[in-house]
Amino acid sequence: MTGTAAPAFGRFIAIDWSGALAKRYAGIAVADCAAGDAAPRLVEGPGGWWSRTAVFDWLRAELPKEPALVGIDCAFSLPFAVAARGFPGREATVFDLWDAVEEICAAEPDFGGGPFASHPLHGVGFWHGGPQPDWYEDPHRATEWACRADGLGHPQSPYKLIGSRQVGKGALAGMRVLRALRNALPGQLAVWPFDDPAPGASVMVEIYPRLFLKQTGFGQRKIRDGAEMDEALRQLGSHPLERTGTVSDHDSDALVSAAGLRWLADAPRAWAPPGLDDTARRQEGWIFGVGMAGS
């Protein structure tokens, strides 16, 4: 974003994401809230479950109705220190990467991205299993290093495809959805920071729910029940949800992130953090709200 003014939105949507191989996922949750201070709400998927295709269909239908800020908990790109090797002889952008992911994974159902990580050219650099190989570099984007510097945790490299905290396949699936939405809604959707937000258009940003949870005082703790959820929402300027009983990690991440996006959206510094350089704008992207600690 080249200017200093923050764009205006009437709606804020947060999506807790999954790159799993299935037809429906307990790991996807969607929450939204309107401008103001009303409590966010969970949006129920078709039949009570979300698939990635269902999320795409819902966003494609909803975003033209009103300018929205949409956050997805997945990496929008890969560390280009490794990803650039898939484009020998030219300086690729994130859109070239998305095109390559789509070309390789087009036959994979529900926007799956797994085949990209096994591709003979683009898949070089992914650690698929077993002990850490000698060649593995554990590459990270600048925004992930900034996340650590801000004390927000230690995001996993998308090239590490092992363990319960792996994020790579979710990122690749997310890239396919971002590309499809951007193509389906020309002039109506910007993907930040690769596109500059346009007046009256929706904007999609990469989010890291731990950023919002830290702001609420929960730090590394999880929200477990409705009372904790309401306390977190109050810290983000939101009315309480007044929900009783337990709250899943996926639901709490989506609800807190929706309120967090609304809380953060009108801060110009969120749109222009000091580390947001040309590499981030053209290739690697940036996590919304990260890197503001020193600004």
N, C-alpha and C positions, 0 to 999 in steps of 0.2 A: 504494500500500500504506500503510495508515494506521498499522500497528504498526511496531515496530522489529525484531522477530525475523525472520530469514530463513526461508522455507519449506523443507521437507525434500523431497528427491527421491532416487529410486533409480536414475534413468537420465537421461542427458544426450545430446541429439540436436542436431546442427548441420547446417544445409542451406545450401549455396551455391546461389544462385537464378539464374533467367534469365527475362527477359520476352520472349524471342525468339518469332517466329512460325514454328513448325515442329511436327512430330509427336513428335520426341524431341530431346534436347539434350545435347551434350557439356558444356554449361555448368552443369548441375545435378549436384551431388554431395551425398551424405548420409552422415554419420558418426555413430556413437553410442558411448557408453561407460557402464559401470555406476558406481555410487558406489564410492569407494575410489581405487585408483591403477593399475588395469589400463589398458593401452594402448587408445585408441579403435580402432574398426574401421570400414572403409568398408562401407556397405550397398549391395549391387548392386541396381539397378533391374530390372524385368521385361525379360528378354531382353538384359540388360546395359546398358540405357539408361533414364534417367528422363524421364518427361513430368511436367508439373505435375499432371495428373489422377492419375498413378501415385503421386506424392508424397502427394496428398490421400487417396487410398485407403489407402495404407500407414499414414499417421498416424491415420486414423479407426479402423483396426483395431488399431494398436499402443498408442495412448494410454490406452485403458481398462484395459490390463493392469497398469500400474504408474505412479504419479505420475512424470512426466518434465518436465524443463526443456528446452524446444525453442527453439532460436535460428534465425531465418531472416535471411539477409543481404539484406534489402530494407526500404525505408521502409514503415512501417505506416500512414502518413498523408501528407498534403500540407501545405505551409505555408498556414495558414488566412488569412493576409493576402490571399491570392489565392483560395483554395478557398471562402472564405465568400461570395464574390460569386455563387456558384452557388446560394445559398440566401437570396435576398432576403427581407427582412421577418422573419427568425427567426434565432435563435442555434443553428446546427447543431452537432452533435457528430460525432465520428469515425464513429459508427454510421450517421448520416445520410449521410455521405460514402460509406461502404461500400455502403449501399443504392442510392445513385445510380449508383455504378460498376457494380453488378450489374444494375440496370435497363437501363442503356445498353449493357452488354456481354454480356447474357445469351445472345445468339445466337453469340457468338464462341467457337470451340472451345477446349478445353484451358485454360479460365480466362484467356484472353487479355483484355487491358485496353485495347488500342489505340483502339477507338472512343470511349472517354471523352475522350481527348486531342483529338479532332476534333469534339466535340459543340459546337453553336452557343452554349451557355451555359457548361457546365462546362469546355469546352476552351479558353476564352479564357485566355490567359496562357502557353500552351505554345509554346515556340520549336521549330518543326519542321525548319528547314533554312535554308541560305543565311547571309549575313552577319547579325550580331546586329541585330535590329530596334530602332528607337528606343524602342518601347514596352516592350521586354522588361525585367523588373524583377529577374531572377535571385533569386527569393525562397528563403529557407532557414528551416527550423525552428530553434527555440532549441537543440535537442539537437545540430544540425549546427554551430552556432556554438560550442557547448561542446566539440565534438569538435576543432575548430581550436584553441581555447584550451588544450586538453590536449596539443597537439602531436601529434595522431594523424593528421593529414592534412586534406585539404579535400574533404569530401563534395560531390558534384555536386548541384545543385538538381534535383528530379524534374521541374521544368518545362522543363528543357533537354534536348530530345530529339535532340541531334546529337552526333556523335563516338563513339568507342569506349567512353567512360566513362559514357555516359548510363544513368540508373537509373530513369527515370520509368515506362516500360512494365513493368519488373520489379516496381515498387512497386504499380502498378494491378492486375497479375495476382496479386500477393501478397495484396492486400486482398480480392480475390474468394475466394481460398483460405481466408484467416482467417475471413471471414464464414461460409463454408460449413462449416468445421470447428466454429466456435462454435455454429452452429445444429444440427449433427449430434450434438454431444456436450454437451447441456445439463447443467450442474452438474458436468461432468467436466473442463472446460477453461476457463481464464481467459486473456485476452489482456492482458498487462501493458503500460503502466500503466492502461489503461482499465478493467480489472476488477481487483479485489483477489483475490489468490490465496486459494483455500479449502483447508482441510485435506484431503488425499487427492486433490486435483485436479492435473492437469497445467497447466503455464503456458507460454505462448508469448511470446517476447521478440524484439525487433529487435536484431540484432548487426551489428558492424562488425569483420570479421576482423583488420584492421590493429591494433586495440586489443590483441588477444592476441599478435600477432606482435611488437609493440613490447615487450610484457612479456617476451618471450623473448629480446630483444636483437637481433632481426632488423631492427627499424626499418622502413625503406622497402624493404629487400631482400626478394626472393622466396626461398622455400624451393625448392631445385632437386633434391635427391636424398634418399635414405633416411637418410643420416648427418645431414644438416641437420634433417630431420624429427625424428629421435630427440633431438637436442640441444634443439630447441624444446619437445618434450614433457617432457623432464626439467625444464626451467625452469618448467613448469606442474604439477609434482608427479606426473607420469605415468611409468609404465614405458615404455621405448622400444617402438616398433612393430617394429623390426628388419626393415624393408623395404629391399630393395636396388634400385638403379637410379634412374631419374628419377621425379620426382613432379610431377604437373600442378598448376597454380595452383589449380584447382577442388578437387582432392583435398586439397591441403595446407591450403587455407582451411577446409574442412569438418573435417578431422582436428584441426587446432590449435584450432578454435573449440569442438569438442566437449569437448576437454580443458580449454579455457579457461573454458567455462561451469561445469564441475565445480569448477574452482579458485576461481571467483568467487562461486558460488551462495550460500555460507554467510556472505558478508560483508553485514551489515545495511546498510552505507552504499551498496552497489550498488543496493539497492531503494529508497533514499530520498536520492538526490543533491540538493544544494542547489538546483539549477535546476528541479527537478520541481514546477512550479507547476500551478495549476488548468487553464491553457491546455493544458499538456502532457498532463495526466490526462484531459481531456475531448475534446481536439481533435487535437493534433499528435503525441502519443506521445514516446518517449524511447529512445535507444540504450542497451542494458544495459551498465553499466560506465563510461559516459561521464559526465564532470562530477565525478569523485571526487578529482581532483588537489588541490583546495583544501579537501577535507572531512577 
